[in-house]
Amino acid sequence: MQPSGNLHIGNYLGALKSWVRIQSDYECIFCIVDLHAVTVYQDPKELRSKIEEMAALYLAAGIDPKQSAIMVQSAVPAHAELAWMLTCVTPVGWLERMTQFKTKAAAQESVGDGLLQYPVLMAADILLYQAAIVPVGDDQSQHLELTRDIAQRFNSLYGDTFVMPSTSLPSVGARVMGLDDPTVKMSKSAAGAGHAVALLDPPGKARKAILRATTDSNPAVDFGNLGPGVANLLTIFQAFGGWSDEQMRAQFSGLRYGDLKKQVADMVLSHLEPFQKRYREIISEPGYVAGILRDGAARVEPVADSTVALVKRRMGLYTE
């Protein structure tokens, strides 16, 4: 994840919760991608603060640094080095076709080259560690497919070098939409106090956002005719509570929207409050988070450096 904006319940239910679950089944690397973040301007002091905040949120969510590596992208120079070498084998046309680039470029008068090269750096993040599986959602599937295309092109030019990352992904978490506009995915960067519930929001602010969530003109929950706003609230409740579909129907069929929102708010806060307590405990220990990030970088750097050395040999670049 990028250390920009504020992590919200959509990030937790859509990714973090799943990451915690899979870390016992795989050798996992969880990367805070600060090089990706600077494809648009970031205030330097705020970016540095957000990096450690994000690491602490990973830890509060339950990612275990004894099991998994938590590291910062820019702390391992091999990410940027491999990205350049992959850029040299990636046709510009492939990058210009990327949906995310076209969408963002259309919304701005001009864009930096970093936005165009963003998917190549993402490919480097994956291929650097010879990753077999990348647990991302549907919105990143195009980037993962590009990663496979880049790996295949490099392997065809220079010989077998990279593992092809799987597109058969582990199941990801709930897809949480904006509270103010349930037709768009909840975003860290979206403006508006009622759009998202941040993981560090005070209880009163979080409850207020949920109670003001967009629903529809029906008076009560009708599972045969769920509007997107009501469906989103039900998704949030079910994802936090782990309830079955049968339990959800029994609990909420015919329930008026005001009562639905109150129950969703209670469920969310029952999870946010202990989460925030763990977060405060983590950041209260001076140097703890920085130490975790140093250890994570040290753990993965030998693998990253080995991949870069192999790529250089394959390409005929100078190495002593």
HUWO-V899989 format. One record per pair of residues at least 12 apart in sequence whose ideal C-beta (glycine too) atoms are under 6 Angstrom apart, sorted by the first residue. I is the first residue (numbers start at 0). J is the second residue. If there is no record, write none. Layout:
I_J + I_J
This chain:
1_32 + 1_35 + 1_36 + 2_31 + 2_33 + 2_36 + 2_49 + 2_50 + 2_53 + 3_36 + 4_187 + 4_188 + 5_197 + 6_56 + 6_198 + 7_185 + 7_195 + 7_196 + 7_197 + 8_196 + 9_175 + 9_185 + 12_172 + 12_173 + 12_175 + 12_238 + 13_172 + 15_60 + 16_172 + 17_171 + 17_172 + 19_60 + 19_61 + 19_62 + 21_169 + 22_66 + 22_67 + 27_67 + 28_68 + 28_128 + 28_299 + 29_57 + 29_62 + 29_67 + 29_69 + 30_70 + 30_72 + 31_50 + 31_53 + 31_71 + 32_72 + 33_50 + 33_71 + 33_72 + 33_73 + 34_72 + 34_73 + 38_113 + 38_114 + 38_117 + 50_71 + 51_288 + 54_69 + 54_288 + 54_292 + 55_278 + 55_281 + 55_282 + 55_288 + 57_69 + 58_281 + 59_274 + 59_277 + 59_278 + 59_281 + 64_291 + 68_295 + 68_298 + 68_299 + 69_291 + 69_295 + 70_295 + 70_296 + 70_299 + 71_292 + 74_296 + 75_296 + 75_300 + 75_303 + 77_127 + 77_303 + 77_304 + 77_307 + 78_123 + 80_307 + 81_123 + 81_127 + 81_307 + 82_119 + 82_120 + 82_123 + 84_310 + 85_119 + 85_122 + 85_123 + 85_149 + 86_119 + 88_152 + 88_153 + 89_119 + 89_149 + 94_115 + 97_118 + 98_141 + 100_115 + 118_142 + 118_145 + 121_142 + 122_146 + 122_149 + 125_146 + 125_164 + 126_150 + 126_161 + 127_303 + 127_306 + 128_302 + 129_162 + 130_164 + 131_165 + 132_165 + 133_164 + 134_168 + 134_169 + 136_171 + 143_166 + 147_163 + 150_163 + 157_313 + 158_313 + 160_313 + 173_234 + 173_238 + 176_231 + 177_194 + 178_193 + 178_208 + 178_212 + 179_191 + 179_193 + 179_194 + 179_213 + 181_213 + 181_227 + 181_228 + 181_231 + 182_227 + 193_208 + 193_211 + 196_208 + 202_268 + 206_264 + 209_260 + 209_263 + 209_264 + 210_260 + 213_228 + 214_228 + 214_229 + 214_256 + 219_253 + 219_254 + 219_255 + 220_251 + 220_254 + 220_259 + 222_248 + 232_259 + 232_263 + 235_263 + 236_263 + 236_266 + 239_266 + 239_270 + 240_266
